Amino acid sequence: MKATDHRFKVMEDYEYLFKIILVGGTGVGKTSLVQRYTQLQIWDPSGQERFRSIVHLYYRNAQAVVFVYDLTHQRTFDRLPDWMDEIERNCSGRILKILVGNKADKIHDREVPVMIARDFAAANHFHYFVETSALDNTNVDVLFQQIARRLRDNLKTPSFRFWNIENEKRETDKVNLLQKARTTVCRLC
């Protein structure tokens, strides 16, 4: 087995695969959060409209969704109900919901008070709320450790067992990004 092949083998050595998705507007810090923590399969569609046509693929089989807003921009918090509707239309009702106020390092520019966000999380049955800073790594580990712990604990309940890879037996296409692509010549070009 080549050294590069070993990396792909390691990615397959798991008993459970949890899919966690991040939603929120453009610029709230979703990608920055993902880049700070890479131990889980985390998807980020960048909050851009051009991905709307494949949104069902993004949401399919997700066990957790992280709703991210920028605590320095009230409008990103105000759009959370839209993201909640999107998740409700595309995901199971048993999904783990996490609310994250990002950019906590910019506390002097805060537009969304922590108590307002905490009350919103409680009123909308979020499982966890935290403020993070992807810039200085504040609470990023805590966020993803909480998600992983809660997903692991959910495995003990019958309603969440259907996400077990052994039970689902789904096949996924694997793409080797390190393999050179075949080149073809187009006669019409």
C-alpha positions as CSV (number, residue, x, y, z in Angstrom):
1,M,0.0,0.0,0.0
2,K,1.4,3.4,-1.0
3,A,1.8,6.2,1.6
4,T,-1.0,8.1,-0.1
5,D,-3.3,5.1,0.0
6,H,-2.8,4.8,3.8
7,R,-4.5,8.2,4.2
8,F,-7.6,6.9,2.5
9,K,-7.6,3.7,4.5
10,V,-7.4,5.7,7.8
11,M,-10.5,7.6,6.7
12,E,-12.4,4.3,6.4
13,D,-11.4,3.0,9.9
14,Y,-14.4,4.0,11.9
15,E,-17.4,2.3,13.5
16,Y,-19.7,5.3,13.0
17,L,-19.8,8.2,10.6
18,F,-21.6,11.3,11.7
19,K,-22.5,14.0,9.2
20,I,-22.4,17.5,10.6
21,I,-23.5,20.5,8.5
22,L,-23.0,24.2,9.1
23,V,-25.5,26.7,7.8
24,G,-25.6,30.5,8.0
25,G,-25.1,33.5,5.8
26,T,-22.1,34.3,3.7
27,G,-19.2,35.7,5.9
28,V,-20.5,34.5,9.3
29,G,-17.4,32.3,9.7
30,K,-18.6,28.7,8.9
31,T,-15.5,27.9,6.8
32,S,-13.2,29.3,9.5
33,L,-14.8,27.1,12.1
34,V,-14.4,24.0,9.9
35,Q,-10.7,24.8,9.2
36,R,-10.1,25.0,13.0
37,Y,-11.4,21.5,13.6
38,T,-11.1,18.7,11.1
39,Q,-11.6,15.4,12.9
40,L,-15.3,15.1,11.8
41,Q,-16.9,15.0,8.4
42,I,-18.1,18.5,8.3
43,W,-19.8,20.1,5.3
44,D,-20.0,23.8,4.4
45,P,-21.8,25.0,1.3
46,S,-20.4,28.5,1.8
47,G,-23.9,30.0,2.2
48,Q,-24.0,30.9,-1.4
49,E,-27.0,30.8,-3.7
50,R,-25.2,28.9,-6.5
51,F,-25.4,25.7,-4.3
52,R,-29.2,25.8,-4.0
53,S,-29.6,23.2,-6.8
54,I,-27.6,20.6,-4.8
55,V,-28.8,21.5,-1.4
56,H,-30.7,18.2,-0.9
57,L,-27.3,16.3,-1.2
58,Y,-25.8,18.6,1.4
59,Y,-28.6,17.9,3.9
60,R,-29.1,14.2,3.3
61,N,-28.2,11.9,6.2
62,A,-27.0,14.8,8.4
63,Q,-27.2,14.0,12.1
64,A,-26.2,17.4,13.4
65,V,-26.6,21.0,12.1
66,V,-24.7,23.9,13.4
67,F,-26.5,27.2,12.8
68,V,-23.9,29.9,12.7
69,Y,-24.5,33.6,12.9
70,D,-22.1,36.6,13.1
71,L,-22.6,38.2,16.5
72,T,-21.4,41.5,15.1
73,H,-24.2,41.5,12.4
74,Q,-27.8,41.4,13.6
75,R,-29.1,40.6,10.2
76,T,-27.3,37.2,10.3
77,F,-29.1,36.4,13.5
78,D,-32.4,37.6,12.1
79,R,-32.0,35.1,9.2
80,L,-31.8,32.1,11.6
81,P,-35.5,31.3,11.2
82,D,-35.0,31.0,7.4
83,W,-32.2,28.5,8.0
84,M,-34.3,26.6,10.5
85,D,-37.1,26.3,7.8
86,E,-34.5,25.1,5.3
87,I,-33.4,22.4,7.7
88,E,-36.9,21.4,8.6
89,R,-37.7,20.9,4.9
90,N,-34.6,18.9,4.2
91,C,-33.6,17.0,7.3
92,S,-35.0,14.5,9.9
93,G,-36.8,16.0,12.9
94,R,-34.4,14.1,15.1
95,I,-31.4,16.2,14.0
96,L,-29.1,17.6,16.7
97,K,-29.3,21.4,16.5
98,I,-26.5,23.7,17.7
99,L,-26.5,27.5,17.8
100,V,-23.2,29.3,17.4
101,G,-22.5,33.0,17.6
102,N,-19.2,33.4,15.9
103,K,-16.6,36.2,16.0
104,A,-16.6,36.5,19.8
105,D,-13.2,38.1,19.5
106,K,-15.0,41.2,18.2
107,I,-16.9,41.7,21.5
108,H,-16.8,45.6,21.1
109,D,-18.6,45.3,17.8
110,R,-21.3,43.0,19.2
111,E,-24.9,43.5,17.8
112,V,-26.5,40.4,19.2
113,P,-26.6,40.2,23.0
114,V,-25.7,36.8,24.4
115,M,-29.0,36.6,26.4
116,I,-31.1,37.2,23.3
117,A,-29.2,34.4,21.6
118,R,-29.5,32.1,24.6
119,D,-33.2,32.7,24.9
120,F,-33.6,32.1,21.1
121,A,-31.8,28.8,21.5
122,A,-34.0,27.7,24.4
123,A,-37.2,28.8,22.7
124,N,-36.4,26.9,19.5
125,H,-35.2,23.7,21.2
126,F,-31.5,23.9,20.3
127,H,-29.5,21.2,22.0
128,Y,-26.5,23.5,22.6
129,F,-25.5,27.2,22.4
130,V,-22.0,28.6,22.4
131,E,-20.2,31.7,21.2
132,T,-16.9,31.1,19.4
133,S,-14.1,32.8,17.6
134,A,-12.6,31.0,14.7
135,L,-9.9,33.7,14.6
136,D,-8.5,33.0,18.0
137,N,-9.9,29.5,18.4
138,T,-12.1,30.4,21.4
139,N,-14.6,27.5,22.1
140,V,-14.0,25.8,18.7
141,D,-12.8,22.6,20.4
142,V,-15.6,22.8,23.0
143,L,-18.2,23.2,20.2
144,F,-17.1,20.1,18.2
145,Q,-16.4,18.0,21.3
146,Q,-19.9,18.7,22.5
147,I,-21.3,17.7,19.2
148,A,-19.3,14.5,19.1
149,R,-20.2,13.6,22.7
150,R,-23.9,14.3,22.1
151,L,-23.9,12.2,18.9
152,R,-22.1,9.4,20.6
153,D,-24.6,9.5,23.5
154,N,-27.5,9.5,21.0
155,L,-26.3,6.1,19.7
156,K,-27.6,4.6,23.0
157,T,-31.2,5.7,22.2
158,P,-33.2,3.6,19.8
159,S,-34.4,6.6,17.8
160,F,-30.9,7.4,16.7
161,R,-29.6,3.9,16.0
162,F,-30.6,4.1,12.3
163,W,-27.6,6.3,11.7
164,N,-25.3,3.5,12.5
165,I,-23.2,2.7,9.5
166,E,-23.7,-1.1,10.1
167,N,-27.5,-0.7,9.9
168,E,-27.6,1.7,7.0
169,K,-25.1,-0.1,4.7
170,R,-24.9,2.8,2.3
171,E,-22.4,2.8,-0.4
172,T,-20.6,6.0,-1.1
173,D,-18.5,6.9,-4.1
174,K,-14.9,7.6,-3.3
175,V,-12.9,10.0,-5.4
176,N,-9.1,9.8,-5.2
177,L,-8.0,13.4,-5.5
178,L,-4.4,12.4,-5.7
179,Q,-4.9,10.2,-8.8
180,K,-4.0,11.9,-12.1
181,A,-6.9,12.5,-14.3
182,R,-7.0,10.8,-17.7
183,T,-6.8,13.3,-20.5
184,T,-8.9,12.9,-23.6
185,V,-8.8,14.8,-26.9
186,C,-12.0,16.1,-28.2
187,R,-12.3,16.1,-32.0
188,L,-14.8,18.9,-31.9
189,C,-12.7,21.3,-29.9
